[in-house]
């Protein structure tokens, strides 16, 4: 299993939700965000900004 697989499994078990799979986001970034949500015991809102590092006029 990969770090992403582990993070997705933990997220799913903790919150009873399918983990998000945003298009075009690096696997490591997804894993880090899911792990953080797991440790904070707070599921990610649907409005979570996966592309926060893009400039305001950037296109994801």
C-alpha positions in Angstrom: 0.0 0.0 0.0 1.1 3.6 -0.6 0.8 6.5 1.7 -2.2 7.7 -0.3 -3.9 4.4 0.0 -3.4 4.4 3.8 -4.6 8.0 4.1 -7.7 7.3 2.0 -8.5 4.2 4.1 -8.1 6.0 7.4 -10.2 8.9 6.2 -13.0 6.6 5.0 -13.1 4.7 8.2 -12.9 7.8 10.4 -15.7 9.7 8.7 -17.7 7.1 6.9 -17.2 9.1 3.7 -15.4 8.4 0.4 -12.2 10.4 0.4 -12.0 13.2 -2.2 -10.0 12.5 -5.3 -9.4 15.9 -6.8 -8.2 15.9 -10.4 -4.7 17.2 -11.0 -3.5 17.2 -7.4 -0.3 15.4 -6.5 -0.8 12.2 -4.5 1.5 13.4 -1.7 -0.6 16.6 -1.3 -3.8 14.6 -1.1 -2.3 12.2 1.4 -1.0 15.1 3.6 -4.4 16.8 3.6 -6.3 13.6 4.4 -3.9 12.8 7.2 -4.3 16.3 8.6 -8.1 16.0 8.5 -7.9 12.6 10.2 -5.6 13.9 13.0 -7.8 17.0 13.5 -10.9 14.7 13.5 -12.6 17.0 11.0 -13.8 15.9 7.6 -12.9 18.2 4.7 -15.6 20.6 3.5 -16.7 20.2 -0.1 -15.4 23.7 -0.6 -11.8 22.8 0.4 -9.4 24.6 -1.9 -7.0 22.0 -3.3 -5.4 24.6 -5.5 -4.7 27.3 -3.0 -1.1 27.7 -4.3 -2.4 28.9 -7.7 -2.5 32.7 -8.3 -6.0 34.2 -8.2 -6.4 34.1 -12.0 -4.8 30.7 -12.3 -6.7 27.8 -13.9 -6.6 24.3 -12.3 
